[in-house]
Amino acid sequence: MASEPVPYGYSYLLDALIKSFSWRLSGILQGMIALLQRVSSAAVSVGGETVGEIGRGLLVLVAVHRDDQEQDIARLAERVLTFRVFPDAEGRMNRSVIDQGFELLLVPQFTLAADTKKGTRASFTKAAAPDKGEAYFERLVAACRQRLDTVETGRFGANMKVRLTNDGPVTFWLET
């Protein structure tokens, strides 16, 4: 018995698959980035003025890639707020910043989106344009403020000085 020909051919199927994942093809395994650090305290200042300060909680440096989508904002907020980095009664990292009611300091840092695979100078071609980066950062802040009482921030595009007392140290790289 002869097999029936594929109506559209393999190239059609491959094209359809590529289109369905096109929002992630240019940066496989890359999405919004959060470098999360468990802290006893942290603060960020601009021009000598403190613009954000927290006690115990998380300091999170945030970067946006050029191909990030709206759904990445909600996903990163969920991961940051529920990632288990604080000890439970047995000393295991089983509690999140929400579970503990601790504080959050979000600091925009586009350099986390750098491509450092070649040479000795970083390339920022995968980082989002400043207008998109700022808009996504602000939406991330708003999403976190809906679920956590204290959410402080750095200032997008500013030269910031960040001070922290790392607790652990405990540091994680999160991507959407």
N, C-alpha and C positions, 0 to 999 in steps of 0.2 A: 504494500500500500504506500503510495507516495504521500509525503507530508505536504500540507497546505502551505503556500508561501505566506510569509509574515506580511500583513497588509501594508505596513508602513516601513518596514525594513529596520535593521538595527541602528542605522544612523538616526532615524526618527526617535527611537527609544532613548538613545544616548543624548540627543538634543533635549528631549523632554526632561530627562534626569538632571542634566546640567542646569536647565532653566529653573527647575524646582529648588535647586540649592544655590542659585546664583548669588543670593545675598551673603553667602559665606565663602564662596569659592576663592576670592582673592586673598583671604586670610584664614585658611583652615586652622583651627585651634586658636584663633584669635578673636576676641570680642572685647567688650569693655573690661578694663583691668582694675583690680583693687589690690593694693599691697596693704594688707591688714596687719596691724601690730597691736598686741595687747599691752596696755599702758596703765601705770599708776596715776599718771597725769600727763597732759600734753597741752601745748599752746602754739599758736601761730601769730606772728606779728608782721606788719607791713609798715615800713618807715618808722620803726620804733613804737608803734601803737599795736597793742594786742587786739586782734580782730576775732579770735576764737580761742576758747580755753575750756578744758574739761578736767575732771578728776578721773576716777577709775573708769576704764572703758576701752574703746578702740580708737586708734588713730588710723585713718584709711586714706592712702594716697590713691588718686583716681585718674585714669587715662581713658580716652575715647579713641577708638580706631575710626578711620574714614568710612568703613563699610558697616559700622554698627547700625542697628535698627532700633525702633521704638521698644520692641519687646526686650531688648538687652537691658534697658533701664530698670524695668520691673524685676527682671531676673537677678541683676546685680544687687538691687536693694534687698531682695529676699535672701540672697546668699550672705551679704554682709550682716544683716540683722539676725539671721538664724544660724550662722556658722558657729559651731560649738568650740569655743576656745577658753572658756573659764572652767575651773575645777568644780566638780560636784563634791558631795560629802566624802567620797572615797578618794578624792584627789585626781580623778580622771577628767579630761577635758570633755565634759558633757553638757555644758551650759552655754547659752548664747548671751549676747549683750541684752536682748529683750528679756530672756529668762531672768537675768540678774537685775534688770532695771538700771543698768549702768549708762554711761554717756558715750557719745559718738562725735568725733571730729573728722570731717571730710575735707581733704585738701586736694585741689586739682593739680595734677602733675603730668603734663603731656609727654615728658621725656620717657615715661614708662612704656610708651608705644613705639619707642625707637627700634630700628632694626640694627643690630650690632654684629651681624654674622660675618661681615666682610670688613677688612681694613681696620683703621684705628680711629675712625670718625663715625659717629652715629648718623643714620639716615632717618628722617622723620616723615618720609613719604606715606607711611601707613597711618600716621596720626590724623585725626580729624582736623578739618579747618577750624580756626578759632571760633567762628560763630556757631558751628555745630557742636564743638567741644563744650563751649559755655552753656548752650541750651540744654544739652544732655546732662551736664553736671548739675545744673539748677533743677532739672526734673528729678534727678537722683536724690538730691537734697530734699525736695518736696515729698517724694515717696517715703523716705526714711522718717521725716517729721510726722507723717501720718501714723506711724507705729511706735515712735520712741519720743519721750518727753524732751530730752536734751540732745539736740543735734546742732553742733557748731560747725563753722566752715572757715576755710581760708578764702582768699580773694583771687578769682580767676584772672590770669594774665599778670598778676603782680609779682614782684620779687619778694618772696616771703622767707622769713626765718622761722623754722619749726624747732621747737624744744619738746623733748619727751623724756619720760622715765619709763623705759621699757620694762615690762613685767614678765620675767622668764629668763631670757627673752623668748617670746612667742611671736613668730611672723609667718604669714601665709600669703601666697600669690593666688588670687582668685581671678577667673575669667568666666565670661558668660558663654 
